[in-house]
């Protein structure tokens, strides 16, 4: 009996209360933060659009006013026209390049990758400025050369038109189609093409009858993304469409914030844009799940198709796209940044370093905008990557309740155009009780919300590829979930995480739509300041500021290429 008593006492003495699982507490806290981050601003879209501005009561009056005004309906129609033309132009630019790189023996593939990567790095608003300087109807360099050679008073190009606007946007968004099409072409076995060749079909006939139909779902899916990117873009339309008097949805949205601001109308006007986005994203997902060889198979043996003299045509096409998308805009920006007056012919007397001196040392507004851009980009990329990584781990491993719901919330911002998301954040957080308007924190929160889907999807793909036994081994030896994350999962996925960070950093540095309604005089970023300088006609300093931004982002991407490989930003997860 004494032995039993002693044993019981010994067991009690060795007993320890179970430690509180801080890991799970952090996971639940992060899940709550995700709900607040996504649901709070997006709910404003519904609440404000159905609220009477005077009484706050439920009403359909906002939608009635939106759909009864011809100006608003015209903006919708112009947006759909613009998006359709942009898709056609983007396909024409990207598809031959994707086919040449993936399926043929065309030389100069590195040049084509350069065109795609360069088009991604150059922000849309800088590309638009470059083409205004190149093809403006009065002082554009191309039109000046045309006038001097022909004596014609009519400009060769007028960038201030719907066609000019679609052309400039297409030069920026065609990489989307290139990435999807290349991924599809890479998964197609060359056996069927070889069989067609045996039966007498030439390279182009084989491509038209076999290769393109197999890749068609991916191409259509990418075209839908280009369509959505076009209807959501603000910077390029603000620079080109407004002077062209071509009203589109995003430029129309800004008019609702003229005094007195009518947020309820802005929300109601935004709802059709969100619905279009949701429908096209759903259609794209169904299309890419169609089970075709191009998008779901593992591919087979692939031999480059020998296309004879056609390869020089493909090479010429790639050279032209690289010139139009990267070389010409970058060259005119660099030239303008060193000019006293950009419209004057080249001469040593017109060269100066004063623009860079003002941007970097003398103009406090520009220096602050540059520092704000770096700050929000670094913060946004870091928070987004860490949050996306932890969310992906706890959702994929099903460590918290309602994991599918959290997964849906993590990717939900994809369905909301950036400028609409900015309006939602303005309505939710600009006023009391938080009163965040005028602080960089509001822009950082909006950027994290907007680009969280990029980090989450990429990290979730990496976590799924890992065997959970590695993490369980850490836990068996007494480690917690955070230790498993820090010592096992993160090191294995470090290249993926670094790629996500660089990608989000570059996107944040060039983002304009999301920052549009959230920046004030104190927290302006470069993209916002670009619009102000363009309206003032100060293209020389604008170009200098843009070149500094390009140097920063290009350096970051170059580091990524050095460490992660040439195409780390061009992979489709």
ZAPA-905404 format. One record per residue (C-alpha): chain; residue number from 0; residue in three letters; z negated, y, x. Coordinates in Angstrom, 3 decimals. Each point is the difference from the previous one (the first is absolute). Layout:
BEGIN
- cadena	num	residuo	up	north	east
- A	NUM	Ala	Z	Y	X
...
//
This chain:
BEGIN
- cadena	num	residuo	up	north	east
- A	0	Unk	0.000	0.000	0.000
- A	1	Unk	-0.877	2.269	2.895
- A	2	Unk	3.364	-0.783	1.580
- A	3	Unk	1.805	1.013	-3.175
- A	4	Unk	-1.971	3.244	-0.188
- A	5	Unk	0.725	0.790	3.635
- A	6	Unk	3.695	-0.746	-0.532
- A	7	Unk	0.118	2.305	-3.020
- A	8	Unk	-1.699	2.775	1.907
- A	9	Unk	2.396	-0.459	2.890
- A	10	Unk	2.997	0.185	-2.337
- A	11	Unk	-1.364	3.159	-1.584
- A	12	Unk	-0.626	1.505	3.404
- A	13	Unk	3.599	-0.724	1.061
- A	14	Unk	1.504	1.199	-3.265
- A	15	Unk	1.892	3.285	0.082
- A	16	Unk	1.261	1.946	-2.976
- A	17	Unk	3.822	0.058	-0.044
- A	18	Unk	1.412	3.113	1.606
- A	19	Unk	1.723	2.498	-2.216
- A	20	Unk	3.769	-0.430	0.295
- A	21	Unk	1.070	3.484	1.079
- A	22	Unk	3.561	-1.210	0.318
- A	23	Unk	0.269	-0.715	-3.699
- A	24	Unk	-1.648	3.312	-0.832
- A	25	Unk	2.584	1.843	2.074
- A	26	Unk	2.828	-1.965	-1.630
- A	27	Unk	-1.261	0.880	-3.484
- A	28	Unk	-0.459	3.645	1.008
- A	29	Unk	3.568	0.069	1.305
- A	30	Unk	1.255	-1.539	-3.238
- A	31	Unk	-1.792	2.717	-2.000
- A	32	Unk	1.463	2.650	2.304
- A	33	Unk	3.471	-1.432	-0.590
- A	34	Unk	-0.467	0.199	-3.765
- A	35	Unk	-1.163	3.611	0.237
- A	36	Unk	2.775	0.926	2.431
- A	37	Unk	2.767	-1.407	-2.212
- A	38	Unk	-1.252	0.131	-3.579
- A	39	Unk	-1.554	3.474	0.016
- A	40	Unk	3.118	2.024	0.945
- A	41	Unk	2.508	-2.241	-1.790
- A	42	Unk	-2.000	0.119	-3.225
- A	43	Unk	0.529	3.764	0.008
- A	44	Unk	3.690	-0.618	-0.536
- A	45	Unk	-0.715	-1.563	-3.383
- A	46	Unk	-2.899	2.239	-0.979
- A	47	Unk	1.671	3.332	0.803
- A	48	Unk	3.413	-0.910	-1.425
- A	49	Unk	-1.525	-0.841	-3.406
- A	50	Unk	-2.503	2.894	-0.091
- A	51	Unk	0.342	3.325	-1.732
- A	52	Unk	-0.579	2.690	2.668
- A	53	Unk	-2.020	2.182	-2.375
- A	54	Unk	-2.116	-2.467	-1.953
- A	55	Unk	0.112	-3.089	2.233
- A	56	Unk	0.864	-2.142	-3.028
- A	57	Unk	2.511	-2.852	-0.004
- A	58	Unk	3.580	1.178	-0.594
- A	59	Unk	3.652	-0.902	0.459
- A	60	Unk	0.853	3.685	0.201
- A	61	Unk	0.457	0.015	3.773
- A	62	Unk	2.656	-2.716	-0.210
- A	63	Unk	1.634	1.741	-2.942
- A	64	Unk	0.348	3.186	2.031
- A	65	Unk	1.334	-1.849	3.042
- A	66	Unk	2.677	-1.869	-1.951
- A	67	Unk	1.013	2.993	-2.102
- A	68	Unk	0.825	2.337	2.909
- A	69	Unk	3.556	-0.198	1.276
- A	70	Unk	-1.037	1.109	3.486
- A	71	Unk	-2.372	-2.940	0.362
- A	72	Unk	2.536	-2.524	-1.288
- A	73	Unk	2.618	1.432	2.359
- A	74	Unk	-2.393	-0.525	2.916
- A	75	Unk	-0.367	-3.679	-0.985
- A	76	Unk	3.778	-0.407	-0.268
- A	77	Unk	0.641	1.698	3.346
- A	78	Unk	-2.614	-2.252	1.620
- A	79	Unk	1.657	-3.161	-1.308
- A	80	Unk	3.421	1.256	1.148
- A	81	Unk	-1.332	0.839	3.435
- A	82	Unk	-1.731	-3.358	0.386
- A	83	Unk	3.110	-1.948	-1.013
- A	84	Unk	2.252	1.878	2.448
- A	85	Unk	-2.595	-0.366	2.761
- A	86	Unk	-0.158	-3.770	-0.537
- A	87	Unk	3.785	-0.321	0.327
- A	88	Unk	0.044	2.105	3.173
- A	89	Unk	-2.938	-1.925	1.487
- A	90	Unk	1.646	-3.360	-0.658
- A	91	Unk	3.217	1.240	1.623
- A	92	Unk	-1.963	1.097	3.077
- A	93	Unk	-2.378	-2.934	0.368
- A	94	Unk	1.801	-3.129	-1.182
- A	95	Unk	2.782	-0.135	2.631
- A	96	Unk	-2.592	0.622	2.724
- A	97	Unk	-2.310	-2.734	-1.291
- A	98	Unk	2.863	-2.481	-0.241
- A	99	Unk	1.284	0.886	3.484
- A	100	Unk	-3.443	-0.331	1.603
- A	101	Unk	-0.993	-3.235	-1.737
- A	102	Unk	3.212	-1.996	-0.445
- A	103	Unk	2.700	1.101	2.424
- A	104	Unk	0.823	0.384	3.684
- A	105	Unk	0.320	3.789	-0.345
- A	106	Unk	-1.077	1.811	3.193
- A	107	Unk	-2.413	2.921	0.002
- A	108	Unk	-2.702	-1.551	-2.179
- A	109	Unk	-2.643	1.943	1.908
- A	110	Unk	1.701	3.211	-1.084
- A	111	Unk	-0.268	-1.068	-3.629
- A	112	Unk	-3.698	-0.764	0.363
- A	113	Unk	-0.360	3.430	1.596
- A	114	Unk	1.670	1.608	-3.018
- A	115	Unk	-2.317	-1.789	-2.435
- A	116	Unk	-3.198	0.644	1.965
- A	117	Unk	0.989	3.606	0.690
- A	118	Unk	0.748	0.638	-3.677
- A	119	Unk	-3.477	-1.273	-0.824
- A	120	Unk	-1.755	2.111	2.635
- A	121	Unk	1.762	3.260	-0.908
- A	122	Unk	-1.922	1.429	-3.003
- A	123	Unk	2.146	0.665	-3.086
- A	124	Unk	-0.774	3.732	0.056
- A	125	Unk	1.080	0.298	3.667
- A	126	Unk	3.187	-1.913	-0.730
- A	127	Unk	0.675	2.400	-2.856
- A	128	Unk	-0.618	3.022	2.247
- A	129	Unk	2.342	-1.469	2.590
- A	130	Unk	2.806	-0.363	-2.521
- A	131	Unk	-0.608	3.478	-1.405
- A	132	Unk	0.565	1.320	3.523
- A	133	Unk	3.054	-2.242	0.412
- A	134	Unk	1.703	0.286	-3.384
- A	135	Unk	-1.349	3.108	-1.685
- A	136	Unk	2.983	1.651	-1.736
- A	137	Unk	-0.291	3.321	1.836
- A	138	Unk	-1.601	-0.482	3.408
- A	139	Unk	0.013	-3.788	0.514
- A	140	Unk	1.368	-0.956	3.402
- A	141	Unk	2.564	-2.455	-1.379
- A	142	Unk	1.341	2.623	-2.393
- A	143	Unk	0.050	2.635	2.759
- A	144	Unk	2.127	-2.290	2.169
- A	145	Unk	2.248	-0.769	-2.973
- A	146	Unk	0.490	3.692	-0.756
- A	147	Unk	0.758	0.868	3.608
- A	148	Unk	2.551	-2.810	0.291
- A	149	Unk	1.790	0.442	-3.330
- A	150	Unk	-0.722	3.588	-1.000
- A	151	Unk	-0.952	-1.277	-3.460
- A	152	Unk	-2.658	1.931	-1.896
- A	153	Unk	-0.960	-3.099	-1.995
- A	154	Unk	-2.705	-2.134	1.679
- A	155	Unk	0.887	-3.566	0.929
- A	156	Unk	-3.368	-1.252	-1.296
- A	157	Unk	-2.536	1.469	-2.397
- A	158	Unk	-3.313	-1.758	0.410
- A	159	Unk	-1.422	1.955	-2.954
- A	160	Unk	1.429	-2.304	-2.665
- A	161	Unk	-0.876	-3.238	-1.729
- A	162	Unk	2.302	-1.922	2.358
- A	163	Unk	-1.467	1.708	3.047
- A	164	Unk	-3.522	-0.757	-1.211
- A	165	Unk	0.826	-3.675	-0.629
- A	166	Unk	1.640	-0.239	3.427
- A	167	Unk	-3.064	1.373	1.819
- A	168	Unk	-2.403	-2.243	-1.934
- A	169	Unk	2.196	-3.055	0.637
- A	170	Unk	-0.130	0.692	3.739
- A	171	Unk	-3.767	-0.307	-0.222
- A	172	Unk	-0.440	-2.969	-2.373
- A	173	Unk	2.825	-2.349	1.029
- A	174	Unk	-2.383	-1.895	2.382
- A	175	Unk	-1.586	-1.587	-3.094
- A	176	Unk	3.256	-1.724	-0.874
- A	177	Unk	0.634	-0.887	3.643
- A	178	Unk	-3.397	-1.733	0.308
- A	179	Unk	0.321	-2.016	-3.221
- A	180	Unk	3.646	-0.892	0.585
- A	181	Unk	-0.617	-1.054	3.608
- A	182	Unk	-2.919	-2.192	-1.088
- A	183	Unk	2.234	-1.641	-2.595
- A	184	Unk	2.941	-0.501	2.355
- A	185	Unk	-2.315	-1.512	2.626
- A	186	Unk	-1.050	-2.728	-2.448
- A	187	Unk	3.519	-1.137	-0.855
- A	188	Unk	1.208	-3.088	1.838
- A	189	Unk	3.441	0.370	1.547
- A	190	Unk	0.983	-3.521	-1.120
- A	191	Unk	1.557	1.214	-3.268
- A	192	Unk	1.913	2.731	1.818
- A	193	Unk	1.288	-2.572	2.479
- A	194	Unk	1.079	-2.236	-2.887
- A	195	Unk	1.934	2.908	-1.528
- A	196	Unk	1.655	0.681	3.346
- A	197	Unk	1.048	-3.662	0.257
- A	198	Unk	1.707	0.348	-3.380
- A	199	Unk	1.982	3.013	1.190
- A	200	Unk	-2.113	2.955	-1.108
- A	201	Unk	-0.048	2.957	2.359
- A	202	Unk	-3.196	1.773	1.109
- A	203	Unk	0.179	2.759	-2.608
- A	204	Unk	0.890	-2.372	-2.858
- A	205	Unk	-2.866	-2.271	1.011
- A	206	Unk	-2.355	2.956	0.051
- A	207	Unk	1.121	1.222	-3.413
- A	208	Unk	-0.136	-3.412	-1.724
- A	209	Unk	-3.000	-1.637	1.701
- A	210	Unk	-2.225	2.219	2.140
- A	211	Unk	-0.299	3.056	-2.242
- A	212	Unk	-0.729	-1.957	-3.234
- A	213	Unk	-2.842	-1.835	1.747
- A	214	Unk	-1.503	3.260	1.251
- A	215	Unk	0.647	1.909	-3.231
- A	216	Unk	-3.536	-0.322	-1.484
- A	217	Unk	-1.542	1.542	3.120
- A	218	Unk	2.616	2.766	0.078
- A	219	Unk	-0.582	0.842	-3.665
- A	220	Unk	-3.751	-0.061	0.538
- A	221	Unk	0.323	2.427	2.906
- A	222	Unk	2.309	2.204	-2.064
- A	223	Unk	-2.708	0.262	-2.645
- A	224	Unk	-2.476	1.141	2.662
- A	225	Unk	2.481	2.649	1.175
- A	226	Unk	0.411	1.121	-3.616
- A	227	Unk	-3.783	0.337	-0.353
- A	228	Unk	-0.366	1.762	3.347
- A	229	Unk	2.637	2.532	-1.055
- A	230	Unk	-1.534	0.883	-3.357
- A	231	Unk	-3.408	0.468	1.690
- A	232	Unk	1.185	2.123	2.954
- A	233	Unk	-0.987	3.653	0.012
- A	234	Unk	0.607	1.545	3.439
- A	235	Unk	3.758	-0.407	0.235
- A	236	Unk	0.648	1.148	-3.612
- A	237	Unk	-2.275	3.001	0.569
- A	238	Unk	2.078	1.050	3.015
- A	239	Unk	3.457	-0.785	-1.416
- A	240	Unk	-0.112	-0.443	-3.786
- A	241	Unk	-1.844	3.241	-0.773
- A	242	Unk	2.530	2.214	1.851
- A	243	Unk	2.768	-2.077	-1.609
- A	244	Unk	-1.529	0.647	-3.471
- A	245	Unk	-0.039	-3.742	-0.564
- A	246	Unk	-3.301	-0.648	-1.760
- A	247	Unk	-1.499	-3.477	0.467
- A	248	Unk	-3.238	-1.553	-1.231
- A	249	Unk	-2.093	0.638	3.113
- A	250	Unk	0.983	3.654	0.287
- A	251	Unk	-0.582	0.418	-3.743
- A	252	Unk	-3.535	-1.334	0.431
- A	253	Unk	-0.880	2.896	2.292
- A	254	Unk	0.865	2.521	-2.717
- A	255	Unk	-2.867	-1.307	-2.136
- A	256	Unk	-2.394	1.327	2.636
- A	257	Unk	1.250	3.557	-0.196
- A	258	Unk	-2.622	2.276	-1.517
- A	259	Unk	-1.339	-0.957	-2.445
- A	260	Unk	-0.016	-3.641	1.138
- A	261	Unk	0.804	-2.547	-2.707
- A	262	Unk	-1.268	-3.276	1.396
- A	263	Unk	0.281	-1.763	-3.353
- A	264	Unk	3.766	0.626	-0.061
- A	265	Unk	0.327	-1.100	3.630
- A	266	Unk	-1.742	-3.264	-0.868
- A	267	Unk	2.121	-0.593	-3.104
- A	268	Unk	3.157	0.777	1.972
- A	269	Unk	-1.119	-2.500	2.679
- A	270	Unk	-0.539	-2.942	-2.357
- A	271	Unk	3.736	-0.911	-0.310
- A	272	Unk	0.282	0.035	3.813
- A	273	Unk	-2.911	-2.432	0.262
- A	274	Unk	1.445	-2.247	-2.715
- A	275	Unk	3.385	-0.113	1.748
- A	276	Unk	-1.756	-0.874	3.256
- A	277	Unk	-2.026	-2.805	-1.588
- A	278	Unk	3.032	-1.506	-1.728
- A	279	Unk	2.204	0.076	3.102
- A	280	Unk	-2.748	-1.424	2.223
- A	281	Unk	-0.522	-2.828	-2.486
- A	282	Unk	3.749	-0.646	-0.124
- A	283	Unk	0.185	0.030	3.788
- A	284	Unk	-2.827	-2.519	0.306
- A	285	Unk	1.630	-2.331	-2.531
- A	286	Unk	3.312	0.327	1.788
- A	287	Unk	-1.460	-0.893	3.378
- A	288	Unk	-1.729	-2.999	-1.558
- A	289	Unk	3.296	-1.331	-1.259
- A	290	Unk	-0.076	-2.941	2.400
- A	291	Unk	3.253	0.775	1.814
- A	292	Unk	0.678	-1.268	3.481
- A	293	Unk	0.110	3.582	1.261
- A	294	Unk	-3.498	1.034	-0.869
- A	295	Unk	-2.068	-3.136	-0.280
- A	296	Unk	1.521	-2.603	2.251
- A	297	Unk	-0.918	-0.513	3.641
- A	298	Unk	3.567	0.261	1.124
- A	299	Unk	1.937	-2.446	2.097
- A	300	Unk	2.155	0.102	3.075
- A	301	Unk	1.600	3.398	0.470
- A	302	Unk	2.889	0.736	2.267
- A	303	Unk	1.395	3.527	0.345
- A	304	Unk	3.197	0.350	-1.999
- A	305	Unk	2.956	0.868	2.212
- A	306	Unk	1.763	2.780	-1.878
- A	307	Unk	2.625	1.051	2.542
- A	308	Unk	1.162	3.585	-0.236
- A	309	Unk	-2.291	0.635	-2.976
- A	310	Unk	-2.939	0.268	2.408
- A	311	Unk	1.304	3.326	1.305
- A	312	Unk	0.094	1.354	-3.542
- A	313	Unk	-3.620	-1.047	-0.501
- A	314	Unk	-0.944	1.549	3.335
- A	315	Unk	1.726	3.257	-0.960
- A	316	Unk	-1.848	0.027	-3.314
- A	317	Unk	-3.341	-0.454	1.799
- A	318	Unk	0.803	2.812	2.436
- A	319	Unk	0.862	2.380	-2.849
- A	320	Unk	-3.200	-0.812	-1.897
- A	321	Unk	-2.082	0.482	3.169
- A	322	Unk	1.652	3.370	0.599
- A	323	Unk	-0.499	1.199	-3.566
- A	324	Unk	-3.533	-1.324	-0.505
- A	325	Unk	-1.588	0.635	3.397
- A	326	Unk	2.071	1.590	2.745
- A	327	Unk	1.447	3.061	-1.768
- A	328	Unk	-3.201	1.037	-1.866
- A	329	Unk	-2.150	-0.543	3.100
- A	330	Unk	2.461	1.878	2.225
- A	331	Unk	0.189	3.028	-2.298
- A	332	Unk	-3.805	0.083	-0.324
- A	333	Unk	-0.469	-0.087	3.772
- A	334	Unk	2.711	2.626	0.539
- A	335	Unk	-1.472	2.263	-2.678
- A	336	Unk	-3.514	-0.381	1.411
- A	337	Unk	1.187	1.541	3.285
- A	338	Unk	2.028	2.783	-1.662
- A	339	Unk	-0.793	3.642	-0.548
- A	340	Unk	2.320	-0.021	-3.033
- A	341	Unk	1.270	-3.396	-1.126
- A	342	Unk	3.200	1.246	-1.670
- A	343	Unk	1.336	1.637	3.177
- A	344	Unk	2.418	-1.894	2.276
- A	345	Unk	-1.499	-1.768	2.996
- A	346	Unk	-0.719	2.242	2.982
- A	347	Unk	-2.669	0.156	2.697
- A	348	Unk	-1.115	3.329	-1.419
- A	349	Unk	-0.809	-1.720	-3.289
- A	350	Unk	-2.343	-2.549	1.620
- A	351	Unk	-3.765	0.438	-0.106
- A	352	Unk	-3.322	-1.843	0.222
- A	353	Unk	-1.691	2.550	-2.227
- A	354	Unk	0.210	-2.213	-3.089
- A	355	Unk	-2.044	-2.743	1.653
- A	356	Unk	-2.457	2.539	1.423
- A	357	Unk	-0.583	1.404	-3.483
- A	358	Unk	-0.340	-3.414	-1.621
- A	359	Unk	-2.386	-1.444	2.603
- A	360	Unk	-2.006	2.997	1.157
- A	361	Unk	0.526	3.220	-1.958
- A	362	Unk	0.517	-0.743	-3.697
- A	363	Unk	-3.342	-1.207	-1.286
- A	364	Unk	1.476	-1.068	-3.335
- A	365	Unk	2.506	-2.326	1.640
- A	366	Unk	-2.489	-1.336	2.512
- A	367	Unk	-2.464	-0.742	-2.784
- A	368	Unk	2.719	-1.711	-2.050
- A	369	Unk	0.868	-2.202	2.982
- A	370	Unk	-3.658	-0.891	0.591
- A	371	Unk	-0.552	-0.652	-3.720
- A	372	Unk	3.013	-2.317	-0.040
- A	373	Unk	-1.303	-1.977	2.973
- A	374	Unk	-3.493	-0.118	-1.490
- A	375	Unk	0.998	-1.249	-3.443
- A	376	Unk	2.519	-2.441	1.488
- A	377	Unk	-2.547	-1.503	2.422
- A	378	Unk	-2.707	-0.158	-2.661
- A	379	Unk	2.299	-1.279	-2.722
- A	380	Unk	1.533	-2.700	2.213
- A	381	Unk	-3.380	-1.184	1.297
- A	382	Unk	-1.783	-0.097	-3.357
- A	383	Unk	3.014	-1.542	-1.716
- A	384	Unk	0.359	-2.746	2.618
- A	385	Unk	-3.710	-0.896	0.055
- A	386	Unk	-0.329	0.116	-3.781
- A	387	Unk	3.209	-1.964	-0.560
- A	388	Unk	-1.108	-2.630	2.535
- A	389	Unk	-3.469	-0.545	-1.488
- A	390	Unk	1.338	0.044	-3.572
- A	391	Unk	2.703	-2.503	0.891
- A	392	Unk	-2.564	-2.328	1.611
- A	393	Unk	-2.483	0.039	-2.862
- A	394	Unk	2.730	-0.304	-2.661
- A	395	Unk	2.050	-2.737	1.674
- A	396	Unk	-3.152	-1.998	0.786
- A	397	Unk	-1.300	0.714	-3.540
- A	398	Unk	-3.363	1.229	1.255
- A	399	Unk	-0.609	2.330	-2.948
- A	400	Unk	0.339	-0.394	-3.774
- A	401	Unk	3.230	1.105	-1.686
- A	402	Unk	2.031	-0.260	3.213
- A	403	Unk	3.358	0.035	-1.889
- A	404	Unk	-1.000	3.262	-1.713
- A	405	Unk	-0.878	1.575	3.342
- A	406	Unk	3.296	-1.214	1.447
- A	407	Unk	1.830	1.706	-2.859
- A	408	Unk	-1.909	3.246	0.558
- A	409	Unk	0.763	-0.119	3.732
- A	410	Unk	3.744	0.106	-0.630
- A	411	Unk	-0.070	2.108	-3.192
- A	412	Unk	0.739	3.332	1.772
- A	413	Unk	3.493	-1.308	0.785
- A	414	Unk	0.871	0.578	-3.652
- A	415	Unk	-0.897	3.697	0.134
- A	416	Unk	2.358	2.484	1.726
- A	417	Unk	-1.717	2.005	2.722
- A	418	Unk	0.307	3.350	-1.727
- A	419	Unk	-1.437	-1.462	-3.224
- A	420	Unk	-2.877	-1.517	1.946
- A	421	Unk	-0.659	3.437	1.503
- A	422	Unk	-0.225	1.490	-3.495
- A	423	Unk	-2.443	-2.746	-1.017
- A	424	Unk	-2.210	0.710	3.012
- A	425	Unk	0.186	3.716	-0.695
- A	426	Unk	-1.162	-0.568	-3.568
- A	427	Unk	-2.757	-2.416	1.036
- A	428	Unk	-1.506	1.595	3.094
- A	429	Unk	1.220	3.584	0.496
- A	430	Unk	-2.491	1.507	-2.448
- A	431	Unk	-3.708	-0.506	-0.693
- A	432	Unk	-2.109	-1.992	0.617
- A	433	Unk	1.571	-0.998	3.341
- A	434	Unk	2.183	3.113	0.514
- A	435	Unk	1.933	-1.561	2.895
- A	436	Unk	3.019	2.284	-0.296
- A	437	Unk	0.626	1.754	3.304
- A	438	Unk	-1.565	-2.745	2.122
- A	439	Unk	1.833	-2.477	2.206
- A	440	Unk	-2.207	-2.730	-1.470
- A	441	Unk	1.928	0.139	-3.278
- A	442	Unk	3.328	-0.503	1.791
- A	443	Unk	-1.445	-2.888	2.039
- A	444	Unk	-1.309	-1.709	-3.152
- A	445	Unk	3.389	0.427	-1.677
- A	446	Unk	1.831	-1.365	3.061
- A	447	Unk	-2.306	-3.025	0.193
- A	448	Unk	0.559	-0.714	-3.688
- A	449	Unk	3.759	0.497	0.233
- A	450	Unk	0.565	-2.207	3.050
- A	451	Unk	-2.720	-2.609	-0.546
- A	452	Unk	2.583	-2.438	-1.464
- A	453	Unk	1.854	-0.025	3.350
- A	454	Unk	-3.134	-0.981	1.912
- A	455	Unk	-1.223	-2.438	-2.644
- A	456	Unk	3.263	-1.935	-0.380
- A	457	Unk	0.530	-0.315	3.758
- A	458	Unk	-3.606	-1.037	0.697
- A	459	Unk	-0.072	-2.422	-2.935
- A	460	Unk	3.093	-1.703	1.380
- A	461	Unk	-1.738	-0.394	3.360
- A	462	Unk	-3.258	-1.310	-1.473
- A	463	Unk	1.877	-2.594	-2.078
- A	464	Unk	1.688	-1.277	3.145
- A	465	Unk	-3.393	-0.722	1.642
- A	466	Unk	-1.913	-3.236	-0.414
- A	467	Unk	-3.456	0.839	-1.468
- A	468	Unk	-1.558	-2.723	2.166
- A	469	Unk	-0.078	2.483	2.890
- A	470	Unk	-2.272	2.317	-1.978
- A	471	Unk	-2.129	-2.877	-1.291
- A	472	Unk	-0.662	-1.080	3.591
- A	473	Unk	-1.555	3.411	0.666
- A	474	Unk	-2.183	-0.269	-3.099
- A	475	Unk	-1.128	-3.540	0.878
- A	476	Unk	-1.322	1.400	3.281
- A	477	Unk	-1.987	2.687	-1.813
- A	478	Unk	2.497	2.863	-0.142
- A	479	Unk	0.627	2.048	-3.111
- A	480	Unk	3.232	1.020	-1.663
- A	481	Unk	0.190	3.243	1.968
- A	482	Unk	-0.352	-1.879	3.262
- A	483	Unk	2.793	-2.323	-1.082
- A	484	Unk	2.105	3.048	-0.869
- A	485	Unk	-0.712	1.763	3.279
- A	486	Unk	0.181	-2.964	2.382
- A	487	Unk	2.556	-2.281	-1.638
- A	488	Unk	2.181	1.556	-2.711
- A	489	Unk	0.514	3.466	1.523
- A	490	Unk	0.922	-1.279	3.505
- A	491	Unk	2.488	-2.468	-1.467
- A	492	Unk	1.592	2.696	-2.174
- A	493	Unk	-0.335	2.877	2.495
- A	494	Unk	3.760	0.458	0.393
- A	495	Unk	0.490	0.078	-3.746
- A	496	Unk	-2.861	2.492	-0.390
- A	497	Unk	1.390	2.205	2.759
- A	498	Unk	3.421	-0.069	-1.653
- A	499	Unk	-1.522	0.992	-3.336
- A	500	Unk	-1.928	2.855	1.629
- A	501	Unk	3.102	1.401	1.725
- A	502	Unk	2.098	-0.340	-3.153
- A	503	Unk	-2.553	1.808	-2.167
- A	504	Unk	-0.526	2.677	2.667
- A	505	Unk	3.719	0.804	0.120
- A	506	Unk	0.290	0.045	-3.799
- A	507	Unk	-3.060	2.259	-0.354
- A	508	Unk	1.348	2.439	2.590
- A	509	Unk	3.218	0.438	-1.984
- A	510	Unk	-1.429	-0.160	-3.520
- A	511	Unk	0.594	3.036	-2.173
- A	512	Unk	-0.013	-1.084	-3.640
- A	513	Unk	-3.608	-1.219	-0.027
- A	514	Unk	-1.250	3.099	1.843
- A	515	Unk	1.945	2.380	-2.232
- A	516	Unk	-2.726	0.960	-2.511
- A	517	Unk	-2.974	-0.830	2.218
- A	518	Unk	0.443	2.415	2.888
- A	519	Unk	-1.146	3.597	0.160
- A	520	Unk	0.277	2.685	2.644
- A	521	Unk	-2.886	-1.589	1.919
- A	522	Unk	1.263	-3.580	0.129
- A	523	Unk	3.789	0.246	0.055
- A	524	Unk	1.874	-2.713	1.857
- A	525	Unk	3.347	0.324	1.756
- A	526	Unk	2.003	-1.339	-2.932
- A	527	Unk	-1.379	2.723	-2.291
- A	528	Unk	0.395	2.747	2.602
- A	529	Unk	3.633	-1.059	0.415
- A	530	Unk	0.771	1.121	-3.543
- A	531	Unk	-1.636	3.379	0.594
- A	532	Unk	1.902	0.619	3.248
- A	533	Unk	3.265	-1.094	-1.605
- A	534	Unk	-0.461	2.491	-2.845
- A	535	Unk	-0.644	2.723	2.594
- A	536	Unk	3.087	-1.007	2.001
- A	537	Unk	-2.010	-0.603	3.192
- A	538	Unk	2.029	-3.029	1.030
- A	539	Unk	-0.571	0.479	3.734
- A	540	Unk	-3.775	-0.441	-0.179
- A	541	Unk	0.407	-2.625	-2.705
- A	542	Unk	2.248	-1.995	2.333
- A	543	Unk	-2.463	0.345	2.895
- A	544	Unk	-2.827	-1.251	-2.191
- A	545	Unk	2.168	-2.881	-1.210
- A	546	Unk	0.927	-1.012	3.547
- A	547	Unk	-3.688	-0.077	0.976
- A	548	Unk	-0.702	-2.268	-2.982
- A	549	Unk	2.941	-2.249	0.920
- A	550	Unk	-1.253	-0.283	3.584
- A	551	Unk	-3.436	-1.091	-1.244
- A	552	Unk	1.268	-2.575	-2.500
- A	553	Unk	2.694	-1.305	2.352
- A	554	Unk	-2.612	-0.480	2.732
- A	555	Unk	-2.210	-1.982	-2.380
- A	556	Unk	2.943	-2.157	-1.089
- A	557	Unk	1.059	-0.512	3.641
- A	558	Unk	-3.477	-1.326	0.792
- A	559	Unk	0.304	-2.340	-2.971
- A	560	Unk	3.394	-1.237	1.143
- A	561	Unk	-1.361	-0.580	3.499
- A	562	Unk	-2.932	-2.038	-1.273
- A	563	Unk	1.345	-1.635	-3.169
- A	564	Unk	3.761	-0.275	0.398
- A	565	Unk	3.042	2.050	-0.931
- A	566	Unk	0.092	-0.761	-3.707
- A	567	Unk	-3.719	0.048	-0.870
- A	568	Unk	0.576	2.870	-2.476
- A	569	Unk	3.121	-1.566	-1.487
- A	570	Unk	-1.464	-3.278	-1.170
- A	571	Unk	-0.284	-0.741	-3.704
- A	572	Unk	-3.270	-1.707	-0.970
//
